[in-house]
Structure formats: structure tokens, C-alpha cells
Amino acid sequence: MRKWLMSLIAFASLAIGVTISSPAVHAATPNYTITTDTTFPPFEFQTDKGDYRGIDMDMLKEISKRENFTYNLKPMSFNAGVQAVQAGQVDGIVAGMSITDERKKCSISELLIIKVGS
């Protein structure tokens, strides 16, 4: 289980590294604005108390510790999040997603798919 989790974190690090813009020069601790769709449990969801939870939130927290950056979450729909990244309005997106034929055409540098279940 631990090997699987560490592999998942390593893949997530790659995905976040690909989707996050470069930090400002001379910044002591970079801060990024990350969007997420909080309606895709177990990857990401919002609790009744307003806290953000899920696999992606746990990975983002751990990666930010290891890579020494802080982040602000900006929840929005998945499609709006992708558009916000493309427009430079946010620095990255962390989101679980379904596999589609269109997404299968993307290169690994554009999209990381971790297949869950069968």
C-alpha cells in the first residue's frame, strides 16, 4: 500500500509540475493559485463544514510540503478550471477526471491519467 501511495504521489508531482507556471523570481516560498472541482469524490470534495478533502487534496498538501510552496484553492467546475489555466488566471489544476476519447489523444505532458478500478 505504501509503495502504491508513493508512486501515486510521484506521478502527481509530475502532473503538478507540468501544470504549474514558474514561480516569481526571488520568491522565498512560491505561492500558487490552484483550481479544483470539488464534486468528484473520492478525488476532491467539500465537506458539510466547508473543508476540502479527498485524494487530490492529500496529494497536493504533501507535494507542497516536499516542494516548499504554498497554495490557495480556487474551486470551480472542471471545464472552467482548464480554461482558467489556459488563460493564465490560475497557476494549476488538481482534478480527478473521467477518461474520454478526446483525453486519450493528449500527451503525458498535457494530461496525467491514473486509472482507478476497471
Steps between C-alpha positions, in 0.01 A plus 500: 500500500780743589683434169176565311441826685857621443468416127176694487664799669792483257265502202301785651822698549569462131148612411509802727847593378371493144189707570643762738661809353850597612512683834598865519874558499652548846187381681595345834202264502296489180123526534274361231130530429370150433153424374309181569153365432366404841228273361707193409534279810716326607752719316370834623190611686381759751377393843189636671734724702650646183835317517655359183582129520592209278790318338605802293488732800719261700749474213509877448565557869785246507656624176490861619687398816764307306543766232479795742211698355169628629173512313153648503213285377254654258212254448323505164363253250751279318443669162530848652818387677661383177408830333635698797836319475514557123419870550762542772239591762617219732831320526378141487219252533468192717203291399382147456349444159335237290683350203354612167608439140605866474717478813664180373646709215688730742868446570623420850633855532147632452311250709570237760244224528511260792258218427296402804291186497406311187 
